[in-house]
Amino acid sequence: MDKTQAKNPSEESGDGALGMDAGITRRDFLGGTLLASGAMLLESLTPAELLAQQDEFTGYGGVGEYSRSNGNTLPVLEAGHKIRKGVYDPLPKDIVETSETYDCVIVGGGISGIAAALFFQRQAGPGVKCLVLENHPIFGGEAKQNEFLVDGKRLIGHQGSAIYQLQYPHSFLARFYDSIGLTAPKLTYQKWGGPEPEMPLSRNPYEAVGMEHGQYGFWFGARFDQKPCVWVQDPLGRKLSGAPISEKAKTEWLRWLAHEPVVGDKFEHPKMEGDAISRYLDSITLEQHYMERFGLSQETVRTFLSPVAGGGSGLGPDALSAYSEYAYEMLHPLEDDPDVTDQMFPGGNATIARLMVKSLLPAAIDGPNTVEGVCKNNVNFAALDAAGAPARIRLLATVVAVQHDGDPGKAERVNIAYTKDGKLYRVQARSAVMAGGSWTTKHIVKGLPEAHAKAYEQFYRSPCLMANVAVRNWRFLYKMGMSGCRWFGGFGDYMEVQRLALTGVEEPTISPDSPIVLSLKVLYSYPGLSTEDQGHRGRGKMLGTSFREYERQIRQQFTEMFGSAGFDAQRDIGGIILNRWGHAYLSPQPGFFFGKEGKPAPREVLRQAPFGRIAFANTDLAGAMDHRFSILEAKRAVGQVLDQVLES
Ligand SMILES: Cc1cc2nc3c(=O)[nH]c(=O)nc-3n(C[C@H](O)[C@H](O)[C@H](O)COP(=O)(O)OP(=O)(O)OC[C@H]3O[C@@H](n4cnc5c(N)ncnc54)[C@H](O)[C@@H]3O)c2cc1C
């Protein structure tokens, strides 16, 4: 089918036809009390607005170990809001002294925090003790997964951090992967099953293999005054024929889609951090860069590329440093061809987080220290925080203050206060690593030197909603001859049917009748506004929209796009999980990476040296969101603690 005249079901069908009331299993209502207190936490919402949402923030969380931890949870947002409001400044008197002292306390149990604990344990040797404090119900940070049970089958999707790359076999990162049990990083993926002709499928949500096989679709809806809406299949091969846009826009957009720069383009990728080209790129926006290289108008960039291009940094190209597109190349993945080098577990880098925890605390996950072992077996939560263990991970613990016990230049201890189960506790440490991310670190480290505080003021993080939609089959897409598609306007931007990596949990084959998870990554870009304003506005929208409203939008979007191919939202959707990430991405503005007007780059101020006994980690210090940077920043921070802080 080349061009499908889809009917507009939103006109024809109400909530019932969309399946909004089909089965309580999709939703998991929160108690009213929790939401009433939650009303205080969302700056952009009044309590009345929040209450009007009728207990609809969290929604259904799926099954299994991650079911209470989809995205940032409401209690985490609530605690964050209290921190920002200064509720713990000064600390209340009724703080409980735990009398615990650690050699290192690590704030944040994402990939960076767990990596920091591993490096600390491995390098500092026997006898030292560290504690990771993490505010969610499970470790992993943005590297978590969702699990559905659909018609008796367990389906897994990623919540955030998705792919990893093959690295040079003797590189630090490859050896690190090997050391945590990722001994065969090139994964084996599902094969085609069933009698019908095979359709090539991607191995991750970004690969879009259908583009090169003519099995991809672009959908133009109400935003383009298309009623009924228009599908354009094989947009690249058919040169956007049938797209309801001007010839000029088609020519420009095709250049970008086909990676064909303008004639005479002499652009060379940066060779190393800080060379002349990387500094130039950091002085302009990504939008300017695309306009220069591909001869695009600003309108084309903002209409068709935003927010998908530049999406690895959470906003559209207008707000980002052009270097943000190339920062990842400095990690030197093994192959130039991303189709070969990019790998993904069904739950994304949640598997890497699980492998790391298993290495840190062997009793924390049953079974062997292998991919299959950590994917098949459950977390033994009691073993995460076992008294006397050299490393401990304490969950549901939000750190609210990290303060030297006296003059930071001379103090021998750092006091760390955290809330857990409604109580405030204090532990002491000889050193601390802040791995939670800029948006909390800047508030909770007390007495930050002015240069550090000013540096953190230049870290802007943007929201992201990852909606995982379990469907009972994807025959509707197969029937339309598409393995993936993009759309312009409405809920979301693109989706992809994926061949899953085999970890011992998945079916070995995939066919159009297989139940799958379709992941819709939603970014909130408002081209023309400042980076900071885009983040605020997007967060307000994402946190202020109820689960039910988002569910309705998803069901409507799918019905509008696929109704004509037999998709029935009521019958075909097996579950929806929303993962709301309030501060998902660092969105680096021009000047972030190498500084401007003679001032140092903000990240360098924080990386260069610890502040007293406190060192800084998290991927955002690299200016690029990638679990490899999380690991490398942790390595540096722990190195600083060992080299410069711990005297014995
Ligand atoms: C939608 C999305 C897709 C992504 N895709 C990829 C990808 O494909 N590949 C890739 O490599 N990377 C990807 N990333 C980037 C991702 O950020 C990194 O891979 C990595 O997971 C970040 O780990 P981290 O530990 O540095 O930070 P985080 O994962 O943010 O971990 C920090 C943890 O500390 C907690 N914390 C913060 N403050 C406190 C406090 N005061 N007290 C206690 N705990 C606290 C946070 O809640 C969080 O759990 C993606 C990110 C997003 C949002």
The ligand as a Tripos MOL2 file, in Angstrom:
@<TRIPOS>MOLECULE
LIG
   53    58     1     0     0
SMALL
NO_CHARGES

@<TRIPOS>ATOM
      1 C1         15.1930    7.9920   27.2100 C.3       1 LIG1
      2 C2         16.6650    7.7780   27.3470 C.ar      1 LIG1
      3 C3         17.3230    6.9680   26.4350 C.ar      1 LIG1
      4 C4         18.7040    6.7430   26.5830 C.ar      1 LIG1
      5 N1         19.3160    5.8870   25.7170 N.ar      1 LIG1
      6 C5         20.6070    5.5640   25.9140 C.ar      1 LIG1
      7 C6         21.2310    4.5810   25.1130 C.ar      1 LIG1
      8 O1         20.6210    4.0430   24.1900 O.2       1 LIG1
      9 N2         22.5130    4.2420   25.3940 N.ar      1 LIG1
     10 C7         23.2020    4.8390   26.3960 C.ar      1 LIG1
     11 O2         24.3650    4.4750   26.6350 O.2       1 LIG1
     12 N3         22.6440    5.8020   27.1450 N.ar      1 LIG1
     13 C8         21.3670    6.1680   26.9410 C.ar      1 LIG1
     14 N4         20.7780    7.0930   27.7580 N.ar      1 LIG1
     15 C9         21.6100    7.8530   28.7010 C.3       1 LIG1
     16 C10        21.5880    7.3820   30.1520 C.3       1 LIG1
     17 O3         21.5350    8.5820   30.8680 O.3       1 LIG1
     18 C11        22.8700    6.6220   30.5110 C.3       1 LIG1
     19 O4         23.0000    5.4830   29.7000 O.3       1 LIG1
     20 C12        22.9400    6.1120   31.9540 C.3       1 LIG1
     21 O5         21.8820    5.2430   32.2190 O.3       1 LIG1
     22 C13        23.0270    7.2330   32.9750 C.3       1 LIG1
     23 O6         23.4700    6.6840   34.1920 O.3       1 LIG1
     24 P1         23.9270    7.6190   35.3780 P.3       1 LIG1
     25 O7         24.1950    6.7710   36.5280 O.co2     1 LIG1
     26 O8         25.0110    8.5170   34.8800 O.co2     1 LIG1
     27 O9         22.6630    8.5580   35.6790 O.3       1 LIG1
     28 P2         21.2030    8.1110   36.1380 P.3       1 LIG1
     29 O10        20.7660    6.9390   35.3910 O.co2     1 LIG1
     30 O11        20.3680    9.3420   36.0730 O.co2     1 LIG1
     31 O12        21.3920    7.6580   37.6420 O.3       1 LIG1
     32 C14        21.3850    8.5430   38.7300 C.3       1 LIG1
     33 C15        20.5480    7.9280   39.8310 C.3       1 LIG1
     34 O13        20.7200    8.7020   41.0140 O.3       1 LIG1
     35 C16        19.4540    8.9470   41.5710 C.3       1 LIG1
     36 N5         19.5340   10.1500   42.4000 N.ar      1 LIG1
     37 C17        19.6250   11.4360   41.9910 C.ar      1 LIG1
     38 N6         19.6630   12.2520   43.0440 N.ar      1 LIG1
     39 C18        19.5990   11.4660   44.1420 C.ar      1 LIG1
     40 C19        19.5810   11.7460   45.5300 C.ar      1 LIG1
     41 N7         19.6220   13.0000   45.9810 N.pl3     1 LIG1
     42 N8         19.5100   10.7020   46.3970 N.ar      1 LIG1
     43 C20        19.4740    9.4290   45.9520 C.ar      1 LIG1
     44 N9         19.4650    9.1240   44.6330 N.ar      1 LIG1
     45 C21        19.5300   10.1340   43.7490 C.ar      1 LIG1
     46 C22        18.5670    9.1150   40.3560 C.3       1 LIG1
     47 O14        17.1950    9.0230   40.6710 O.3       1 LIG1
     48 C23        19.0640    7.9760   39.4960 C.3       1 LIG1
     49 O15        18.4400    6.7780   39.8470 O.3       1 LIG1
     50 C24        19.4150    7.3500   27.6300 C.ar      1 LIG1
     51 C25        18.7400    8.1930   28.5240 C.ar      1 LIG1
     52 C26        17.3820    8.3900   28.3940 C.ar      1 LIG1
     53 C27        16.6780    9.2670   29.3800 C.3       1 LIG1
@<TRIPOS>BOND
     1     1     2 1
     2     2     3 ar
     3     2    52 ar
     4     3     4 ar
     5     4     5 ar
     6     4    50 ar
     7     5     6 ar
     8     6     7 ar
     9     6    13 1
    10     7     8 2
    11     7     9 ar
    12     9    10 ar
    13    10    11 2
    14    10    12 ar
    15    12    13 ar
    16    13    14 ar
    17    14    15 1
    18    14    50 ar
    19    15    16 1
    20    16    17 1
    21    16    18 1
    22    18    19 1
    23    18    20 1
    24    20    21 1
    25    20    22 1
    26    22    23 1
    27    23    24 1
    28    24    25 2
    29    24    26 1
    30    24    27 1
    31    27    28 1
    32    28    29 2
    33    28    30 1
    34    28    31 1
    35    31    32 1
    36    32    33 1
    37    33    34 1
    38    33    48 1
    39    34    35 1
    40    35    36 1
    41    35    46 1
    42    36    37 ar
    43    36    45 ar
    44    37    38 ar
    45    38    39 ar
    46    39    40 ar
    47    39    45 ar
    48    40    41 1
    49    40    42 ar
    50    42    43 ar
    51    43    44 ar
    52    44    45 ar
    53    46    47 1
    54    46    48 1
    55    48    49 1
    56    50    51 ar
    57    51    52 ar
    58    52    53 1
@<TRIPOS>SUBSTRUCTURE
     1 LIG1         1 GROUP 0 **** ****
